[in-house]
Amino acid sequence: MPLAAALDQTAVYTVSQLNATIKQLLETNYRYIWLKGEISNFRAPASGHFYFTLKDEASQIKAVLFRPQQRGLRFRLEDGLQVLCQGRVTVYTPRGDYQFLVERIERQGLGAMQLAFEQLKQKLDREGLFAAERKLALPLVPRRLAVVTSATGAAIRDILKVLKRSPYPLSVTVLPVRVQGEEAAPEISAAFATINRLRDQYDWDLVIAGRGGGSLEDLWPFNQESVARAIAASTVPVISAVGHEIDLTIADLVADLRMPTPTAAAEWVVTRLENVERTLSQRSEQLAARMHQVIERRRSVLGYLGKRLVDPRKRLTDQRLLVDDRLDRLERAMAVRIERIQTSVRHLQERLLMQHPRRRIERHQAELNLMHKQIDSQVRQRLSNLRLRVRHLAAQIQSLSPLNVLARGYAIATLEPEQQVLRNADRVTPGRAVRVQLHQGALDCTVDRVQPHFTLASRRSSPGGQEEEDRSV
């Protein structure tokens, strides 16, 4: 929008109104534009903001990069640097200064590479390749090194030169690769694959990978994803030493340790043992100082306790007095106790006399004599009753005994040899053997004649007054 169209030609504006109107017009029509130019008049005051001028062959504009927007800055700003800036145009109304507020800045011509770097960095960071817990522990004293770098570059010469100053012998294996150009990344990845494959054979304990300084294009192989994943997959701890201290590559972030230069990496190896020895010496001194403090403190405590310690003889005297006092109290207590026991014994003796055993024996003896007489009387009575019952039962048995019947002249005839009692003459035939049982003895007879239905019967009175029928055949 033209400035004349935004201003009323007939109105009278104050300076503040004019600056405010211009500010609104600029911020509305020129929001987030890209601006390229050369940095000049760069200054960084104590506030932390960066102030500079962007210029080309014919013109210039003031610019400012505030402190919060500097977090994504990957290079140092300086005069003469060609940059590409993204931001918005504004006006500082108190002074009417026309300036460019920078939100993002890149070195001109490297914007695509920087964007690719940031995108790969974010991707690998999300996958955890930069995480500290993934990285391998560095050896305490590295002895067998594998160096992945150019065989003809300055980096390998600097590394070997420093390693020669090592106070202990080192084994160095150089895996020559290209460190710039399109073929560099595949060769570096292949070198790390070789290290993993031959580790058991050469027993490497540390890998140094890097090169000397150069432009971003020269260092770009160490920003490739294939190299980053090869370093992450290494089974041997890796030190990345790429470029100069201000250079930061993806390989530096993935490696187990980053060193600013190849020379610094070699220095780290050489001084590792010295650092360990120095640390042990410091720990030893600290331990000695600590032990000295403990001993001094214990000595002070011992001195304090020594002052509080009482003369053993006085202590022994006090203990003897205490023992005498306790013995005296014990004797008095024993006397009281004995007196109480004696009183109790006398009381029990009196109770015992009141219940003398002889009296209890005499009373129980009398009770026993009475019970003996009662038992004897009851036994005699019981025996007499049993004798009468036995006589009665014997008389009943005698009256019912077959022998008693035989004694009155009767006999029992039985067939021989069956020994069956004869009750009917029809069962006997002449000539049959018959035994006749008498009251005393028996007769073995032979039947001459059988007289059936001949019965001789008589009745007689039994001893009990009952009549009894006697029969014989």
C-alpha positions in Angstrom: 0.0 0.0 0.0 1.5 3.4 -0.9 2.3 5.6 2.0 0.3 8.5 0.5 -2.9 6.3 0.4 -2.6 5.7 4.2 -2.1 9.3 5.2 -4.8 12.0 5.1 -3.3 14.8 2.9 -5.4 17.5 4.8 -4.7 16.4 8.3 -1.9 17.6 10.6 0.1 14.7 12.3 2.4 14.8 15.2 5.7 13.1 14.9 4.6 10.2 17.1 1.5 9.7 15.0 3.5 9.7 11.8 6.0 7.1 13.2 3.2 5.0 14.5 1.4 5.0 11.1 4.6 4.1 9.3 5.3 1.3 11.8 1.8 -0.1 11.2 2.1 0.1 7.5 5.6 -1.6 7.4 4.7 -4.4 9.9 1.4 -5.1 8.0 2.9 -5.3 4.5 6.4 -6.7 5.2 5.9 -9.6 7.7 8.5 -12.4 7.7 10.4 -11.6 4.6 13.9 -12.9 3.6 16.6 -10.3 3.3 20.2 -10.9 2.2 23.2 -8.7 2.7 26.6 -8.2 4.3 27.0 -7.7 8.1 28.8 -4.5 9.2 29.0 -2.5 12.4 28.4 -5.6 14.4 28.3 -5.1 18.2 27.1 -7.3 21.1 26.5 -5.2 24.3 26.0 -6.5 27.8 22.3 -7.1 27.2 23.2 -10.0 25.0 21.3 -8.7 21.9 23.2 -8.5 18.6 23.1 -5.2 16.7 24.5 -4.8 13.2 23.8 -3.3 9.8 22.9 -5.2 6.6 24.1 -3.6 3.4 24.6 -4.3 -0.2 26.4 -2.2 -2.9 23.9 0.7 -2.8 22.0 0.7 0.5 21.9 -0.4 4.1 19.4 -1.1 6.9 19.8 -1.5 10.7 19.1 -5.0 12.1 18.8 -6.6 15.5 18.9 -10.2 16.6 17.5 -10.5 20.1 18.9 -12.9 22.7 16.0 -15.5 22.6 16.4 -15.9 18.8 20.1 -16.8 19.2 19.5 -20.3 20.4 19.5 -21.7 16.9 22.6 -19.8 15.7 25.3 -22.2 14.5 28.1 -19.7 13.6 29.6 -16.5 14.9 28.4 -13.2 13.5 31.2 -10.8 12.3 31.7 -8.0 9.9 31.9 -8.9 6.3 29.9 -12.1 6.6 27.3 -12.6 3.9 24.1 -13.8 5.5 20.5 -14.6 4.6 18.0 -13.3 7.3 14.3 -14.0 7.9 12.3 -11.5 9.9 10.0 -8.4 9.8 10.4 -4.7 9.1 9.5 -2.3 11.9 10.1 1.2 13.2 11.4 2.2 16.6 9.0 5.0 17.2 10.8 6.9 20.0 13.7 7.7 17.6 11.9 7.0 14.3 14.6 4.4 13.4 13.7 2.1 10.5 15.1 -1.4 11.2 14.9 -5.1 10.5 14.0 -7.6 13.4 15.9 -10.9 12.6 14.1 -14.1 13.6 16.4 -16.5 11.8 19.8 -16.1 10.2 22.0 -18.3 7.9 25.2 -17.9 6.1 24.3 -17.1 2.5 24.6 -20.0 0.1 24.5 -22.7 2.9 20.9 -22.5 3.9 20.0 -25.9 2.3 22.9 -27.7 4.1 22.1 -26.1 7.4 18.4 -27.1 7.0 19.5 -30.7 6.2 21.8 -30.7 9.2 19.0 -29.6 11.5 16.5 -32.1 10.1 18.9 -35.0 10.5 19.9 -33.9 14.0 16.2 -33.8 15.1 15.6 -37.3 13.6 18.5 -39.0 15.3 17.8 -37.2 18.5 14.3 -38.6 18.5 15.7 -42.1 17.9 18.0 -41.7 21.0 21.3 -41.8 19.2 22.5 -38.8 21.2 21.4 -40.2 24.6 24.1 -40.5 27.2 23.0 -43.9 28.4 23.6 -45.3 24.9 27.2 -44.3 24.8 30.0 -46.7 25.7 32.4 -46.2 28.6 35.8 -44.9 27.6 38.8 -47.1 28.5 40.7 -46.0 31.6 44.1 -46.4 29.9 43.7 -46.8 26.1 46.6 -48.9 24.6 45.4 -50.1 21.2 43.9 -47.4 18.9 42.2 -47.5 15.6 42.3 -44.2 13.7 39.8 -43.5 10.9 41.0 -40.5 8.8 42.9 -39.6 5.7 46.3 -41.3 5.3 47.8 -38.2 3.8 46.1 -35.4 5.8 47.5 -33.2 8.5 45.2 -34.9 11.1 47.0 -38.2 11.0 50.4 -36.5 11.3 49.3 -34.5 14.2 47.8 -37.5 16.0 51.0 -39.7 15.5 53.2 -36.8 16.6 51.3 -36.4 19.9 51.1 -40.2 20.5 54.9 -40.5 20.2 55.1 -38.5 23.5 53.1 -41.2 25.3 55.0 -42.5 28.5 53.7 -46.0 27.7 53.7 -48.0 24.5 50.7 -47.6 22.2 49.5 -49.7 19.2 48.0 -47.6 16.4 46.1 -49.0 13.4 45.2 -46.5 10.7 42.2 -47.2 8.5 42.7 -44.8 5.6 39.5 -43.2 4.2 38.5 -40.1 2.3 37.3 -37.3 4.5 35.6 -35.1 1.9 33.7 -35.6 -1.3 30.9 -37.9 -2.3 32.9 -41.1 -1.6 33.9 -40.1 1.9 30.8 -41.1 3.8 30.6 -44.7 2.4 34.3 -45.3 3.1 34.0 -44.0 6.7 31.0 -46.3 7.3 32.8 -49.2 5.8 35.8 -48.5 8.1 33.6 -48.8 11.2 32.1 -52.0 9.9 35.7 -53.4 9.5 36.5 -52.3 13.1 33.4 -54.3 14.4 34.4 -57.3 12.3 38.1 -57.4 13.3 37.8 -56.2 16.9 38.5 -59.6 18.5 41.6 -60.0 16.2 43.2 -56.6 16.9 41.6 -56.0 20.4 41.1 -52.3 19.8 39.9 -50.4 22.9 39.4 -46.9 21.3 38.6 -45.4 17.9 39.6 -41.8 16.8 37.6 -40.6 13.8 38.1 -37.1 12.3 39.9 -34.7 10.1 41.3 -31.2 10.1 39.3 -28.0 9.7 37.6 -26.8 6.6 34.4 -25.4 5.2 31.0 -26.8 6.0 31.1 -28.6 2.6 34.4 -30.2 3.5 33.1 -31.5 6.8 29.8 -32.6 5.3 30.6 -36.4 5.2 30.6 -36.4 9.0 27.0 -35.0 8.9 25.8 -37.9 6.8 23.2 -40.3 8.3 25.1 -43.4 7.2 28.3 -42.2 9.1 26.2 -41.4 12.2 24.6 -44.8 12.3 28.0 -46.5 11.7 29.5 -44.7 14.7 26.4 -45.5 16.8 26.8 -49.2 15.9 30.5 -49.4 16.8 31.3 -51.9 19.5 34.5 -49.9 20.4 34.2 -46.5 22.1 34.6 -43.7 19.6 36.2 -40.2 19.9 35.0 -37.8 17.2 37.6 -35.1 16.3 36.3 -33.2 13.3 37.4 -29.7 12.2 38.0 -27.0 14.7 36.5 -26.2 18.1 33.7 -24.1 16.5 32.7 -26.8 14.2 29.9 -29.2 15.3 28.9 -32.3 13.3 26.4 -35.1 13.7 29.4 -37.4 14.2 30.4 -35.3 17.3 26.9 -35.8 18.8 26.7 -39.6 18.2 30.3 -40.4 19.3 31.0 -41.4 22.8 33.3 -38.4 23.3 33.8 -35.2 21.2 37.2 -33.5 20.9 37.6 -30.1 19.2 40.5 -31.2 17.1 42.4 -34.4 16.2 45.4 -33.1 18.1 43.2 -32.7 21.2 42.0 -36.3 20.8 45.6 -37.6 20.8 46.4 -35.4 23.8 43.4 -36.9 25.6 44.8 -40.4 25.0 48.3 -39.4 26.2 47.2 -37.6 29.3 44.6 -40.3 30.2 47.1 -42.2 32.4 48.5 -39.0 33.8 45.0 -37.9 34.8 44.3 -41.2 36.4 47.5 -41.0 38.4 46.8 -37.4 39.3 43.3 -38.4 40.4 44.6 -41.3 42.5 47.2 -39.0 44.0 44.5 -36.4 44.9 42.3 -39.1 46.3 45.2 -40.4 48.4 46.0 -37.0 49.7 42.3 -36.4 50.5 42.2 -39.8 52.3 45.3 -39.0 54.2 43.9 -35.6 55.2 40.6 -37.2 56.2 42.4 -39.8 58.3 44.5 -37.1 59.9 41.3 -35.3 60.8 39.7 -38.4 62.2 42.8 -39.2 64.3 43.0 -35.7 65.6 39.3 -35.8 66.5 39.7 -39.1 68.2 42.8 -37.8 70.0 40.9 -34.9 71.3 38.0 -37.1 72.5 40.5 -39.4 74.2 42.2 -36.4 75.9 38.8 -35.2 77.1 37.9 -38.7 78.4 41.3 -38.9 80.1 40.6 -35.8 82.0 37.3 -37.2 83.1 38.8 -40.5 84.2 38.8 -40.8 88.0 41.7 -42.4 90.0 41.1 -46.2 90.1 42.0 -46.3 93.8 39.3 -43.8 94.6 36.9 -45.7 92.4 37.9 -48.9 94.2 37.3 -47.3 97.5 33.9 -46.1 96.4 33.1 -49.6 95.2 34.2 -51.1 98.5 32.0 -48.7 100.5 29.1 -49.6 98.2 29.7 -53.3 98.7 29.8 -52.9 102.5 26.6 -50.9 102.4 25.0 -53.6 100.2 26.2 -56.4 102.6 24.8 -54.6 105.6 21.5 -54.1 103.9 21.6 -57.8 102.8 22.3 -58.9 106.4 19.4 -56.9 107.7 17.1 -58.1 105.0 18.2 -61.7 105.7 17.5 -61.3 109.4 14.1 -60.0 108.8 13.4 -62.8 106.3 14.6 -65.4 108.8 12.5 -64.0 111.5 9.4 -64.1 109.2 10.2 -67.7 108.3 10.6 -68.7 112.0 7.3 -67.1 112.8 5.6 -69.0 110.0 7.2 -72.2 111.1 5.9 -71.8 114.7 2.5 -71.1 113.4 2.6 -74.2 111.3 3.8 -76.3 114.3 0.9 -75.1 116.3 -1.5 -76.0 113.5 0.3 -79.4 113.3 -0.1 -80.1 117.0 -3.8 -79.3 116.6 -4.0 -81.9 113.9 -1.6 -84.6 115.2 -1.3 -87.6 112.9 -1.7 -90.1 115.8 -5.2 -88.8 116.5 -6.1 -89.0 112.9 -4.6 -92.6 112.8 -6.6 -93.7 115.8 -9.8 -92.2 114.4 -9.2 -93.9 111.0 -8.3 -97.2 112.8 -11.6 -97.2 114.6 -13.4 -96.5 111.4 -11.5 -99.4 109.8 -12.4 -101.8 112.6 -16.0 -100.9 112.3 -15.9 -101.3 108.5 -14.1 -104.7 109.0 -16.8 -106.0 111.3 -19.5 -104.8 108.9 -17.8 -106.4 106.0 -17.2 -109.7 107.9 -20.9 -109.8 108.9 -22.0 -109.1 105.4 -19.7 -111.8 104.0 -21.0 -114.4 106.5 -24.5 -113.5 105.7 -23.8 -113.7 102.0 -22.1 -117.0 102.3 -25.0 -118.4 104.4 -27.5 -117.3 101.8 -25.4 -118.8 99.0 -25.2 -122.1 100.9 -28.9 -122.3 101.3 -29.4 -121.5 97.7 -26.9 -124.2 96.7 -28.7 -126.8 98.8 -32.0 -125.9 97.3 -30.6 -126.1 93.8 -28.9 -129.4 94.6 -32.1 -130.8 95.8 -33.9 -129.7 92.7 -31.1 -131.2 90.6 -31.3 -134.4 92.6 -35.0 -134.7 92.2 -34.7 -134.2 88.4 -31.7 -136.5 87.9 -32.2 -139.7 85.8 -30.0 -141.5 88.3 -32.6 -140.9 91.0 -35.2 -142.5 88.8 -33.0 -145.5 88.2 -32.5 -145.8 91.9 -36.2 -146.5 92.3 -35.9 -149.6 90.0 -36.4 -148.2 86.6 -34.0 -148.9 83.7 -33.1 -147.3 80.3 -32.9 -149.5 77.3 -30.9 -148.4 74.2 -30.4 -150.0 70.8 -26.9 -151.1 70.1 -24.7 -149.9 68.6 -26.7 -146.8 67.7 -27.2 -146.0 71.4 -30.7 -144.8 70.7 -33.1 -144.7 73.7 -36.0 -147.1 73.2 -39.5 -145.6 73.8 -41.5 -147.9 71.6 -41.2 -151.7 71.3 -42.2 -151.6 67.6 -38.7 -150.4 66.9 -37.1 -153.7 68.1 -37.1 -157.1 66.4 -36.2 -160.4 68.0 -32.5 -161.1 68.1 -31.6 -157.4 68.3 -28.9 -156.4 70.8 -30.2 -154.0 73.5 -28.3 -152.4 76.5 -30.2 -151.9 79.7 -28.8 -149.2 82.0 -29.5 -149.8 85.7 -28.9 -147.6 88.7 -25.7 -149.4 89.2 -24.2 -151.0 86.1 -25.7 -152.0 82.7 -26.9 -155.2 81.0 -26.1 -156.2 77.4 -29.2 -158.3 76.3 -30.6 -159.9 73.2 -34.4 -159.6 72.5 -36.2 -162.9 72.3 -39.7 -161.7 71.9 -41.5 -158.4 71.4 -44.8 -157.6 73.2 -46.2 -154.4 71.7 -48.9 -152.4 73.6 -48.0 -153.9 76.9 -47.7 -151.2 79.5 -47.1 -151.4 83.2 -47.7 -148.1 84.9 -47.9 -147.0 88.5 -48.1 -143.6 90.2 -46.2 -142.6 93.1 -45.8 -139.4 95.0 -42.6 -137.4 94.5 -40.8 -135.9 97.4 -42.3 -132.5 96.6 -45.8 -133.8 97.0 -46.4 -134.1 93.2 -47.4 -137.4 91.7 -45.1 -139.0 89.3 -45.8 -141.8 86.7 -43.4 -144.7 86.3 -43.3 -146.7 83.2 -41.2 -149.6 82.0 -41.2 -151.8 78.9 
